[in-house]
């Protein structure tokens, strides 16, 4: 029976995760490992709730759940066709990475099988794999599998992540919504298998590769505090390429539900971070060598670590190859020849034909190699139904025939094309006789062929044998600069594979190099490959995942958002939403109140075009200001001219303009200058610098205030604007080093203002004046939304220690938006701020209202006329 979610793929694709149907639940059986209170049917409800510390797991142990598209198993049908036999796939990276874990670390695998198991056998196979291999198979309906793997993965994500845009009019390569729906469904089915075995408080979950990029959202939606990492084994394209994907936000937001995201190279990580910056405005920070993204109070670690090879597995295969005399046979076959080797999958991005053309060019330019140099090209079968495979195969065969006709002779073919799967022992033998390995992929996530070649050329450690396989040897590499292993192999000759001429020259240089130089380069490479193996990689990733998840239990976590917009907010335990009832109660009891409000982003939405306050805001401020117990201030970075004009109807409203450089207690009073200096000669020094950057940064502008200069780049390119802002900050700090000013960066701004001016000092001045006039505030409300407002939130502890405020003062420091802040309270948006202020206005004592016919307003800030 099919689940209801399978029949409604559109719900899944849009992120509306429905509960599984009743019939599906009835098929569920309790797994061997079960730690969440309740049964599987209860867990199938996909409501966004958290299994947190209130529900302790039944077992506590170190355990990792590895989730990948395919399990590290080999499957074979029994001879009587009744049942299956399974064994470990020793060449699977997922199996090899266990070597990096401690011996008492339990590893459970969740993934699909490479074979089609009849539905009637699936329950028995599942139990067999769980008991015998600690593997949990995910069985995909055939039509879903085709759309998921051969469709969305291989025809949408794989080409795009390798920089191939669907320019072709062939609709098969364009974005297909039904393929995306199958991708989402498959990730959901994997999630259900994870739920069956997870201990949400104790287990670590490690998700692998582009097949499961939306899985983190499903898991985080159910278990808010789960410890989860993701590693991408393919390239991550530049933001210009990635942003062409119609479901770009869904995938990126899903990845951000991980605690740590791993990449092979900094280039891939840089592209990912650029997408986060351009699409969501997220900026990364580096602390003590670790990169991190702040995302709704969570710090997502960015891990850069190329995977390695399993040295033990290679050595065992080398022994097997030595016993079978594979290398000896090959050396006899190619005796007297210089062998160049290529080992690639059948894939459009491997650049195999470019390699053959470079070989042809080398033979043309350097005739001495004709009859002597042989290119052996092993082409492994394609891993799926990729694009243009038949065209690629035909092109390779035609190029091979042409080159062999041009340069071949009896007993000699310059190109040996092996277009079939080669046993690993035989492949090791080919490595052992090759003078040079050539990799000309136009784009590849990692490519471990050079690592395997280096390990094989080193031979077996401590061996006294003089056989070809076990003798330490020299090696040379010519590799594409566009593959993941390139940065770590500094002794290799790096090439642009699209430039056939330079690749040909590099091949000639590699095989013409002196033996001593080849040996030195080989030794350098072997030191790296042998120490940075797969165990080193997995151990490092798990350690960083533990570090990234260390403060999970310390913070309060809850989920917000619908569909793929779901994310977890993680905040300090003392940071909570402002209760309207609580603040109204404290407000009503107070006799002397201070209310300090930011303007933009607090009582006025940031995205509003008309920045003047609404009549509702004016009326509300008038009501609050009319209460004789209140001192009400607008504290803003805006100039005093616009603030005076906008709030002219508010007679009893105090205004602090330009972050407090100008201050006016009441409308009837004169402006005070609170800055320490009135010398603005520094503006003549700062303005030319800002103009220089404005001219070179499209979308930027300068705002000239009476006391400050502000460079804004909100409308500029996000990446370039940010880089220019950092450069300008350094430039201005250098130019104005001896001036009495502060240079600060904010949200899309760089500001130069006089020293000793901040919203915190405005708050301190208000509290001090009230205390000196015998009206010490017993109720304080400060509301703001950006960095400058944090100065207000930070002043309370020092104000209480200096008795400006009483220890019994009811303090409500509130930020707008759920984000890390020095404030102890938050409201979600400006509408909630307005609603809260209206509640306070309604609670004001009507008898304290000022008679509108009075000739003079009350004096500041005691509250008396």
Secondary structure by P-SEA (a helix, b strand, c coil): ccccccccaaaaaacccccccaaaaaaccccccccccccccccccccccccccccccccccbbbbbbccccccccccccccccbbbbbccccccccccccccccbbbbbbbbbcccccccaaaaaaaaaaacccbbbbbbcaaaaaacccccccccaaaaaaccccccccccccccaaaaaaaaaaaaaaaaaaaaccccccbbbbbbcccccaaaaaaaaaccccbbbbbbccccccccccccccaaaaaaaaaacccbbbbccaaaaaaaaaaaaaaccbbbbbcccbbbbbcccbbbbbbbbbbbccaaaaaaaaaaaaaaaaaaaaaaaacccbbbbbbbccccccaaaaaaaaaaaaaaacccccccbbbbbbbccccccccaaaaaaaaaaaaaaaaaaacccccccccccccccccaaaaaaaaaaccccccccccccccaaaaaaaaaaaccccccccccccccccccccccccccccccccccccccccaaaaaaaaaaaaaaccaaaaaaaaaaaaaaaaaacaaaaaaaaaaaaaaaacccccbbbbbbbccccbbbbbcccccccccaaaaaaaaaaccbbbbbbbccccccccccccccccaaaaaaaaaaaacccccccccccccaaaaaaaaccccccccccccccbbbccccbbbbbccccccccaaaaaaaaaaaaaaacccbbbbbcccbbbbbcccccaaaaaaaaaaaaaaaaaaaccccbbbbbcccbbbbbbccccaaaaaaaaaaaaaaacccccbbbbbbccccccccccaaaaaaaaccccccccccccccccccccccbbbccaaaaaaaaaaaaaacccccccccccccccccccccc
